[in-house]
Amino acid sequence: MFAHLVTTHPNHTPELTVNRRQTGAQLGEVRVALDDYRHGLIRSAIERLDTDGRITTADTADELLDVLVADWYVDPQLAQQDPTRARSAMIAEHHFERAQLDARTRSMLAADGTLHGPSLDVAGQRFQAGDEVIARQQARHLAPVDDAKAYPRNGSRGVIAAVDLSPNGEGLWVDIERGGRVLVPRAFLEAEVRQGVVGGLTHAYSMTSHAAQGETYSAGRHLATDRSSHEGVYVGLSRGKEDVHLYAVRHDQLTPNLTDDLQLPRPEPESKHARDAVAARLITSPEERPAILHDPEAIEAARLAKTAPAAELSRRARHEGPDSVADRAWARRRAVIETRACLHPDHSTMHLLGARPAPGPDRTIWEQAAGAFAVHRAVHPVPTTLDGRQDWCAVADLIEHTREFLGLDVDHGMGVPPPAPELVPSPAQATSPPALPHMVLEQ
């Protein structure tokens, strides 16, 4: 959105024209490379960094990650000698990459004694005294009794002072920077911060490029793959004040091989060299734009799906054709109708098809029939119209087939007739078709 605003309102956009981070003489080539990068000259920027010795590759992902962590390991030692030196961090674009870096880092810190004492395993993470951590959400309720302002904020860093494993107080005692010592309970460590991200506290040795935006590090060490984004790599390359380095690896080397059959053919990568693969990805990486620019009709389709009657949406979709706004809206509404019919079947559905089966082939065919039945009733509130009778034939056949498949009683001579005019459901009265006298139709 920021890029969109800058492009849309260039006359009202302040612009940074002076690089105040990479100022040292040793970073002269980095400044030029970043300027090339900003102007879209990606290949030139990568070649310049490579010539300057700022890109590392390796034969395997394990070797590359080991080199990256070993390089980072030196940074805190330098910071101890020079307290004015900014901290350093490893940067990756995805959480699974960051997790691999953190695991290797903790192994080194455990070996040198930085991490000590009992450990607490929670939400897929292990914490010990000496661990550097960062908060991923606000926690006002964790403020010390004597200082209500010393609570962890989103982005607050700290060091674990002790691990408490007592049954009534399991958690971590953390010394928060510019704060105090707080007890972080297990419940906060297990909290879902956002969809797919669990844990209000995590290790702070490596950061995602999203979290690193705006940060300044002594050394910016970025892990890039051929799945990285143009924006994410720029963030990583522009964080370091004294040193900048890019560690390139192919994405498929970082992820496990999911097939056990080594005889199956595997596609050869277009470029076997990780540096070239990363550069090719960055050159072709699509520009991030607001969703409304990608799909201007999305909002109208969503509005129609929520507000227009199902019968009207169905009719408009047929009239306006595939991929029209109405067709997209009807697809969304139909999916909602089908899902609700399966998750919360009404009396009519239960009478026709029985209870929803356990996962498997029975459930699959049951859900198809339940969804079709619900959609028909939503589209044809007056089911004896010509369209209603025609559509009902296909639904009736599916119901008959489903009942037979599930082993329910089927009267092949009877079939399932379309509902009669007097059986149109209404809020005031529910009625029943003659062939199924106990079935209740609900609109």
N, C-alpha and C positions, 0 to 999 in steps of 0.2 A: 504494500500500500504506500509506503514511503516513496519508493521509486516511481509509482504511478503519480503521486502528488507532485513530485519534482518535475516529471515530464509534462504534466498537465499545466502546471503553474510556474514556468521557469522564471518569470519576472518577479515572483514573490518568494524565491527560494534562496536563502543564504548559502554560500558555497565556501568550503574549506579550500584554501589555496596554498597553505604552508603545511608541510609534513613536520609535526612536532614530536613524533614518536621515534622514527628511524633517523636519528640525527647524527650518529657517529660516522667518522670517516670510513670505518670498516664496512658500513652499510650503504655505500654509495651505489653499488650495483643493485642492491635491493630496492632502493628508492626508484631507480629507473625502471626496474622490472615491475614494481607496483603501479607506476604510472602507465606503462604499457598495458598492464592487466586491466586497469580502469577504462582504458580506451579500446578495449576489445582485442588487443594484440596478444592473445594468449600464448601462441606458439613462441613468439619473440620473448615474452616474459619467462616462460619455462626454460628456454634455451639459455637465457641470460643467467638465471639462477643456477642452472646446471653447470655452466662454464665457471661460475663463481664458487663451485663446490658446495652448493647448498641443497642438493637433492641426493638422497640416499636410496638405493634399491638393494635387494638381496635375492638370493636364489629361492628362498622360501619365505612364507609369511612369518614363521617362528623366528627365523634369523632377523628379519627386519624389525619385528616387535622387540626382540631382545636388544638390538642396537638402539632403538628409540628410547627404551626405558633406561638403558645404561647411560645414554647421553643426558637424559633428564636427571639421573641420580647425582651427577656432578653439580648440577645447578644449586641445590640446597647447601652443598658444601661451600660453594663460593659465597652464598648469601650469609653463611655463618661468619666468614672472614670479613665481609663488607655488609654491615646491617642496613646501609642505605640502598642496597641493591634490591630491586623488585623481585617478587617471587616468580617462579617459572611454572608453566603448566604444559602438559601434553594436550593436544586438541584433536578431536575426531568428530565426524559428522553424525555418527549414529551411536546409540546407547550400547549395542552389542560390541562395537569396536572399543568403546570406552571401558567396558567391563573387562575385556581381555587385557588392556593396558593396566588397569587397576590391579588385576590379579597378579601380573608379573611384578608390578611395583611392590606390592605387599610381601611377595616372596623375598625380595631383596631386603626390605626393611625388617622383616622377621629375622633374616640371617644376620643382620648387623646389630640386632638388639633394640632397634627403635620401637618395634612392636613387642609388647611383653604382657605377661599375665593372662588371665582367663579370657576366653573369647565368647562373644554372643553372636549366634547365627540367627538371622531374622530376615525374612523377605528376600532370600537369595543372596544376602550379603553377610560378611563376617567382619565384626568390629573387635578391636583390642585397644588397650591403653597405648597411646602414641600415634594412633591413626589420625590423619588430617581429614576433616569432614566439612561438608557444606550443607546448609539447609536449603530445601527445595520448596518450602512454603512458610508462611507466617506461623508463629506459635506463641501468641500472647499469653496463653494459659501456662506456659513454661517459665514465665518470669520469676526470679527469686522473690521471696517474701519482702526482702528489704529494698528491692529496686525494681519497680514495675516496668521500667523502660529497658531493662537488660534482657529482654526476650529475644530468641533467634528470629531474625527476619529472613525473607526469601533471599538467598545469596550470602547470608552470614556464614563466616568460616570459623572453625574452631579446631581444638585438639582434644581428643578423648583423654581424660585424666584417669578414669577408672571405669571398670565394668562391674555393674551390680547384678548378681545372679540370684539374689534373695527372692523367694516366692512372692513376697508382697511388694517388692520394689524393683523388679527386673527392668534394667535399662542402662543408660550410659550417662556418666558424669562428664560433661563437656565444658571446657574453658572456651567461651565465646570471645572472639576478638572484639575489642571495644565494648565488652559487656562483662559478664561475670560467669561464675560456674553454675550450670543448670543441670538438672536431672532430666534427661530425655527418655520418657518411658517407652516400653515396647510398642504400645498402641500407636505412638507417633511414627515409629520406625516401620510399622506395617500399614500406615495410612496410604490410600491411593491418591496420589497427587493429581493425576489426570489419567485419562484412559491409557492403559498400558504402562504407566509409570507408577511404581509402588515404592514407598519409602520417603518419609519427610526429611530424612538425612541420608546422605550418600558420601562416598569417598571423594576427596578433592584433588587427587593427583592428576586426573585428566578431566577435561571439560568437553562438552559438545560445543560445536561452533556457535549454536544459538545462545548458549550460556556465556560464551566467551566474548560476545559482542560488547564493545565498550571497555573491555579490560586492557590493561597494559602489563605485560610480563617482561622479565629480564630477557628470557629466551622464549620465543614462540616456536613450538615444535608441533607441526601439523601432520597427521596421518591422512593421506589422500588415497582414494581408490578410483577405479573407473566407474563408480556409482556416486562419486561426490558431486556436489553442485558448484556452479560457478561462484555463487555468493559465499558458500561455506568455505571454500578454499581461500578466497580473498580474506575472509575474517582471520583464518589461521595464519596466513602469510603476513598479516599486518599487525599482529599483536606484540611481536618482540621488539624490545628497545635496544638490547645489546647483541642479540643473535636471532636469526631467522633460519628455519630449516624445514624442508619438506621431505617426508618419508613416503615413498610411493610403493604401492603394492596392488596387485590385481584383487578384485573383490572375491573371485572364486577361490583364491588361495586362503582367504580369511575364513570362509565358511566351510563346514564339513561336507564331504561328498555324501549325498543322501542315497546313492545307489550302492547296493552290495554286489552288483553284477559288473565285474570289471570288463566283461566282453561287450557291454553295450557301447555303441559309438558315442564319443563326446565331441561336440563342435570345437574346432580349433579357433582360438581367439584371433581377431583381426591383427592384433599386435601383441607379440609375446613379451615385449619389454614393458615393464610396469610404467616407466616414465612416459613412454609414448602413448600407452593406453589411457593414462590419466589426462595427458594433454588433449588427446582426441575427444575425450568425454567433456572436458571443460570448454572446448571450442564449440561443440554441438549442444551443450547443455541449454535446455529451453529457458527463456527468460521467465522469471516468476512475475505473474500479473494478477490483479484482483480477479476473483472468480467471475464477476459480472462481465468482465471483458472477454473471458474465455467462452462464456455461455450467456449472452444477453437475455435469452428467453427463460433461464432457469427460475427466476423469481416468479414470473407469470405462471409457469407450469406448476410450481409449488402452490401458488395461491389457488389456482383452479382445482388442483387435487384436493385441497382442503375444503373449498367452499361450494363447488358446483355439485348438483345431484348426480349420482352415479348414472342414471338413465341418460341425462343430458350429456355427460362426458362421453359415454359410450357412443351415442349418436354422433356427436361432433367429431370424435376420433375417426369414425368410419367415413364421415363426409369429407374431413380435411386431409385424411391420408396419413401414411406412415411418417414418423419423425416430426409431425406438426406439434404445436404447443398442446393442443387438445389430446393428441395421441400420447404424448409423454405424460401429461397429467393423468390420463385414464390408466396408463400403466402403473403409475404410483398408487392411485386409488384402488385399482384392482389388487395390487399386492397387499395393501392394508386389509382389504376385505377378506382375502384368502388367508392371511396370517391370523386375523382375529377368529375366523371360523375354525381354524385348526387349534389354536391355543385355548379358545373359550367356546367350544361347540354348544349350540343351543339345543332345546328339546327336539326340534325337528331333525336336526342332523344326527343326534344320538339315536332317535327312533329309526332313521333310515340306515345308518351305518354302524351303530353301536359306539362303544367308547373308543377313544383314540388309542391305537395299539402301541406297543413298545417299539423303540427304534428298530428299523429293518424294512424288508420289502412290504410287510403288511401296512406299516405306517405310511410308507411312500404312496401306495395306491389309495389308502384311506384319505390322505391329505389332498390328493388330486381331486377325488370325488367331493369331499367336503368343501373345498375351495370353489369348484365349479357350481355346486348347489347354491352356495352363498352369493356368488356373483350373479347367477341367474335371477335370484330373488331381488337383488339390489337393482338390476337393470330393468326388470319387468315387474313393476309394482302392479300392473294389470296383466297377469300372465296369459290371458286368453287372446291377446292380440295376435295377429299373424306372425310377427317377429317372435313373440313370446313362445308360441307353439312350435315354430321351427327350431328355435334355440333349445327348447326343452327336449326335443328328440335326442340330441347329442348328450345332454346331461343325463337323461333317463337311461340311455345305453351305458354310460359310464357308471351310474349308480348300480345298475343290474350287474355289470361285470365285477364291480367292487364287492358287492354282497356275495357273489358266487366265489370270488377269490378268497374272501374272509370266512367262507363256510356258513354264511347266514342263509336263512330260508329264502328261496326265490321261486316266484310263481311265473314261469316263462310265458304262460298264456296271458297273464294279466299285464305285464310290463309295469311301467310307472307313468300313469297318465298325467297330463299337464293340469295344474290347479284350475278349478272352475271359477267363473266370475265372482260368485258369492264368497269365494275363499280369499279375496284380496285382504291382506292383513291390515289392521288399523290399530292405532294406539288404544282404542277403547275395547276392541274385541278380537280375539284370536279364533280362527276357524280351522276346519280339517277337511282334507279331500276325501272323497268317498272310498278310494282304493286303500288308503291308509288312515283309518278313522281316528287313530290316536295321535297322529302327527300334528304338531302346532307350527304353523307358518309364522315366522317373526321377521318383520322388515328391518 
